[in-house]
Amino acid sequence: MFSQRLMLYVQDVWNNFDVLSISLFITGLCCRMFSWSFNMGHGILCMDYMVFTLRLIHIFAIHRQLGPKIIILGKMIKDAFFLFFLVVWLSAYGVANQALLYQYDSTGKYWDIDCTDNLTLINEGKEPCRDTSHNWLVVILLVIFLLVTNILLVNLLIATFSYTFSKVQECSDTYWKFQQYNLIVEYHSRPTLKIITVHLPFIIAVQLKGRDANKLVKWETLQKENILALENKKTKRDRLKRITAK
């Protein structure tokens, strides 16, 4: 039972925001208590402020126009995982381009001196020699890379975003009503008192539940006795009719 409730809690994105914000706040507060981690705590608390502020987006779910936009934003973030294709193409082109342009050995100081006049960069190892023998191949790879990324992948990503927007926009009223219902149910299920006194309603509910249970048992017993009495009267009446009929 607890595992099911935990899974339902984790499946909500806003609950994950709450857990992350509280965890960052506790971590940042603990870091600010020590001198060696004081600056680290400052950075963590700044990130925590961003998470707390982004949590306010959930408030707009009650709005008819802005509520469906939250759904669109979430679906577009899922569609953005398509950019991993772009990362693959970028890594393939970048590594090949770098290897074709710069072929050098860190131990060959003579070639480093022969390729540049900046002795400071040479001594620091930041100015490698550039190989010009594969310039034609680099240009071809650049054309292929721009063709695939700028024309195919980017346009495909834009088309995916447009499709997601149109699909959600068609049922925007349904999405908004569903969001409004979930928000009302969420706030209705929360306790009305503060966190310090949040246990009081549960104690009162347990006490009232025990009293109601006793009342329910007494009522069921009384109803059972009444039903049995009516059955006995009905049986006696039927028996009397049979005797008079004979």
Secondary structure by P-SEA (a helix, b strand, c coil): caaaaaaaaaacaaaaaaaaaaaaaaaaaaaaacccaaaaaaaaaaaaaaaaaaaccccccccccaaaaaaaaaaaaaacccaaaaaaaaaaaaaaaaaaaccccccaaaaaaaccccaaaaaacccccccccaaaaaaaaaaaaaaaccccaaaaaaaaaaaaaaaaaaaaaaaaaaaaaaaaaaaaacccccccccaaaaaaaaaaaaaaaaaaaaaaaaaaaaaaaaaaaaaaaaaaaaaaac
